[in-house]
Amino acid sequence: MTIDLTWATAESIATSLDHARTDLDGTAGSAPAGVDAGEATAMVEALLARVSESAAGLSEGLAAASGKVRMSATSFLDVDLGVQQGFLTGEP
């Protein structure tokens, strides 16, 4: 399998990751301010806290991944440009 990485492809991947993060972060306001689950209130609150922590971690991971995709694409494209210039000028 061959993957042709262009700036447009990398940017599309990074943008998709950014949108996923934005969508996830947009759900933060929907968490209930309080829970009344009777005897299970403490357990439900703990579960909600865990979901919130996990969502925050996922959000951070999505941001890091999109940044790495952009950084990798820039690095690859810079090397390609250098090689191309070397062929054009006859320099290594």
Secondary structure as GFF3:
##gff-version 3
##sequence-region A 1 92
A	DSSP	alpha_helix	7	26	.	.	.	ID=ss1
A	DSSP	three_ten_helix	28	30	.	.	.	ID=ss2
A	DSSP	three_ten_helix	38	40	.	.	.	ID=ss3
A	DSSP	alpha_helix	41	89	.	.	.	ID=ss4
###
